[in-house]
Every structure is written in C-alpha cells, then in structure tokens.
C-alpha cells in the first residue's frame, strides 16, 4: 500500500495533517503521540509581531462542535523561529506554517522571514483575517482581495503557497478560482463558519467577541460540499477539513476531491485523533484493496 500524496511538489508520507489553530506548533501534543506519524504539522497562525488575541471568554461548546474567538493569539515570528521550528525539526514530518496578518505588508514580512528557513515545506495563508485597510472585511471574503493577497504572497514566497479559504462567502467556486488565477499552489478549506451562542440564563453572549468560528462534526457536510465544488473548479490540489472526527470522515473528503485532509476540533476531544485517522485510512485501503491512496482522490461515483 502506498499512502503517500504529493502537494505542489512536496511529498507527505500520508494525507493526514493537523488543522491550524488546533495543534499549537506540535509541542503541546508531542507527549500524546509521535509527530513523525503525521503527514504534516500545520502550525498555529504566525504574525509579524505578537498578537494578544481577543478578550475572554474565547471558547464555547455548542451542539456538534465548538465556537472559538481566540483572535489568532500568537507570540510572533521571532519567537516562532527561535522556539518552534527547532522543536519541529526533530520529527520526520513536513512543516507547514500558517501565516496571518492585518495588512498585505504584515503577511509579506512573515513570508520573507520564512523564505530563509529551509525546514518549512509549505506556507498556509490564513485569509480569514480582517483586512484593516478594507474596513475589517476578511481578505478571503472578496474575490479581488483574495486575488491581490495571493499574488503578493506568491511574489515573495520561496515555498509553495496554500491559500486557506473561508466558507463565509456567497460562492466558494469564485474564491477558489481567484486564488488559483493569482498563482496559489494549493487550497485548504474550509475555515470555520461564523456562529453565535447566547447564555439564556445570563442573557449574555457566550463569547466576549459575540461571534466566533464554529468547528466540529456539525460543519462536515458543508465542508465536504465546498471541497467537492472547489475540486471540480480548479486544477490545483485541495486540503480538505471541517468536522473530521475519524477515518471515515477523512475518506469522504478524499472521495470528494481532496488530496489530503486536516483534523481540527477533534484534537481537543482526543489528542491522538490524527494518528487514528491515518491508521483508519490504511485499514480502509486494505479492506477495499486500494493500492495507492491517490486512487481515492475524487473517486466518488458521479
């Protein structure tokens, strides 16, 4: 059995990676699992300067998942390069760094710093950040803004660029095509769906930010649909995510057209989920005599 997949010239030992923001930079999970068993570790978002994040409370459990409004808290690129990259280099897994920013210049500054780090295999660009120059509308919510940030990042990046698409748009196909047209090497989708929870006893919002990003099993049908639509519309590889709890969920994304998958919210429920998903895919391949995992990509019967 061959479990390897290749994305933009980068070969992963298996198609399972972590979803940004749910796995820190790997250090927090290393005592629970061998990170070398993962296809890749996708780090929490890294900005050009430290971000304090949003006020608390920032997380709320909801039916079928969770809401978060962390606000991309991170220590900034200096600490990340000094602390997290050396840690991850100990493991036989690919390193994908998620990049966030409030302006195009913020993104470019981080991308240029990472260009000097050969251990970084790919960049994942978080376009769900509010664009401060565009009235706080996320980079990923308007096709022209997505095109612009993708093109500018590609001008400065040394590594392949994955654009992480927001589901909070009218037409995911339009966004996928805009990123591809601007030169993206791959796409990852979906990011969280905007949601809200109100405590009826306190008559108050459960999150200080009022709204938050919903993740978890409840969003999976939306994610599978969007991955399928995007895969039909573009020629670049797609990393599917959104509500993956087990290998069956992951295989569903592969059949819909994803080349690889990311596990997010379930890492909080079971820190070994990623490894269990990878092992479950192998069992599925044995059961159905699938020689290469790539034979499953987009293999749903039309």
Buried (B, 14 or more C-beta within 10 A) or exposed (E): EEBBBEBBEBEBBBBBBBBBBBBBBBEEBBEBBEBEBBBBBBBBBBBBBBBEBBEEBBBBEBEBBBBBBBBBBBBBBEEBBEEBBEEBBEBEBBBBBBBBBBBBEBBBBBBBBBBEBEEBBBBBBBBBBBBEEBEEEBBBBBBEBBBBBBBBBBEBBBBBBBBBBBBBBEEBBEBBBBBBBBBBBBBBBBBBBBBBBEEEEEEEBBBBBEEBBBBBBBBBEBBBBBBBBBBEBBEBBBBBBBBBBBBEBBBBBBBBBBBBBBBBBBBBEBBBBBBBBBBBBBEBBEEEEBEEBBEBBBEEEE
